[in-house]
Amino acid sequence: MIPVEEAQRRILEGARRLGVEVLPARAALGRVLAASVVAPRAFPEGAVSAMDGYAVAAASIEANTPYRVSAMAPAGGVPQALATGTVVRIFTGALLPPGADAVIIQENADVDGDRVSFRRGALPGDHVRPAGQDLRAGAVALCEGQRLTAGALMLSASVDAVELLVAQAPRVAFLCTGDELRDPGAPHAPGLIAESNTPGLEALARAVGARVSPSRRVEDSLSRTIETLEALLADHDVVFTVGGASVGDRDHVRPALLALGAEIDVSKVRLKPGKPVMHARLGSKRVIGLPGNPASALVTFALFAVPLLRALQGDRRVHAPALRVALAAPARATEDRVVAAIGALEAGGFSPHGNQASGAMTALAASDGFVLLPMVSGQVQSGTLVSFIAWPA
C-alpha cells in the first residue's frame, strides 16, 4: 500500500491540459480559462458616485448652509462641470462632474426648492468610487487556469469579453463490472442489486467540467472486460471502472488492463474505505479503477479522480482547499490506514455519520463530504482539528 499523497502524485504526473476551444461566455460556466482576460479600459472608467446624493467640492461645503443645485448627473450621461458655490444632484453609478471630489448622500440633505443644505460637511473621496478602483486599464481581469464561476462571468461581461478561450472538457466514461448489477428501475430479482454508483460519480465528474458519456456495464468476464475497455479508451480521455479492481477470482479489471498493455502505477492505497483504487496509463489515456462499494467509490473519486480531471483542464487549483474543522463527535481511526469519515458540517463542526460502512447509502445521502483522520489507534476525540473535503458541486 502507498500513502494517499503518493497515489495522488503518481496519478497527476504528466497530466496536462488536453486542448482549447472558444465558447460564448454565457455558456462557459464551470469551464477553465485557457487564456487570461485583460481589461481594455479602467473599471470604473472614471470616478463615479457610489450613492444617490449630491456631488460637491468638499472644501467648499459647510454644514447647514444652503447651496444651489446647478445640474443633475444621471447614470449613463456625461456631466457638466461643477459651478463654483453650487452642488450637482447625482445618482449611483453616475460620473462625477469635473470639479467635484465627494458625494453627500441624500439622507444627509435637506431640500428647499432648488437649494439644498447638509447636516454635515464632506471629505474628499466620500462615497466616490475612483477611476480604476476595481481594474486598471491593461490589468488581468481573469487569469488563465481560473475556473469560471457566476461572478467571473459577470466580470467578463463588464470588460466586454463575450467569448472566452477555455480548456476542452475531458471526455470520460464509466464502466461498471459485476454479474449482480441491474439498471435502476429494472425488475428486481433475488441476488441482483440496482447499479447505484454511476449517478453520483457522473455528477461529480460533471461538477468539475468533464464531458460524461452514458455509463456501460459488463459482466464478470475477462474477455468482455478487455473488449469493452478497449472500445471506451478509443473514444475517451479517462475511463473509470467501478468494481472488479481488487484481486479476487472474479475481479477482471487488472488482468484486462495488463492484457491491453497498460502500465499500472497505483494499485493499493493506505486509505479506508478505498484501499483497492487503481490507476493505469495506456499512452495518453488513463484508467482509474474505483472500488465497487458506494462510499469507497465516492471517496476515491473525490481524492484521486477530481484532481486528475482538473489537471487535464489546466486548472490552477488542482486540489480543492481542505477546510480545517473540529470534530463535533469522536470518530474511529486505525493505525494502518488514513480513515475517510463521511458526515455533515454543522454549527459545532463536523459530525461523522453514525454508519461508516462502505455500503451505507443513507450516510452518503446525508453527507456534505468527508474528513481525513490521522493514522492512530482507537478514537480521534471531539474537538480535534481535521481536514474536511467537500463533495464537488
Helices and strands as residue ranges (DSSP letters): H 4-12, E 20-24, G 25-27, E 37-38, E 48-49, E 53-56, G 58-60, E 67-73, E 86-90, E 102-105, G 106-108, E 109-112, E 115-118, E 128-129, E 140-142, H 150-158, E 163-167, E 171-177, E 181-182, E 193-194, H 197-207, E 211-212, E 216-218, H 222-235, E 238-242, H 253-259, E 263-266, E 271-272, E 278-282, E 285-290, H 294-300, I 301-305, H 306-311, E 323-326, E 331-333, E 338-346, E 349-352, H 361-365, E 369-373, E 378-380, E 385-390
